[in-house]
Amino acid sequence: MSNNTASASVQSGIITAGSDRLRLSHVAKRSVHGVSYFIGGLAILIVLWWIGIYLVTLNPSASQFADFGPIPTFRIIPILWEAGKIQSAVLASGYRLGAGLLI
């Protein structure tokens, strides 16, 4: 047997050939799949959100809900962030969640 680890090696009757590279590519492949499933699921939720708001606002008496759609929401996020409203809401929600978990 040779001490060359770049080729195949035999340890305890198991032949491994570049198993570190195989494990790394397997991890990378699983990470890409996980991220793609996350982005795909998020896109589906946004489309469902948009369709739901569209269907609700078809009724003229419910037209005020048009501001709850994804596009108006994504437009207002930077304004709310700069005003500090998102941070204060997250802080208040975190406080209530923590207090509830301690009870």
PyMOL commands that set and color helices and strands:
alter all, ss='L'
color gray80, all
select helices_A, chain A and resi 19-57+60-68+70-83+85-102
alter helices_A, ss='H'
color red, helices_A
select strands_A, chain A and resi 8-11+14-17
alter strands_A, ss='S'
color yellow, strands_A
deselect
rebuild
show_as cartoon
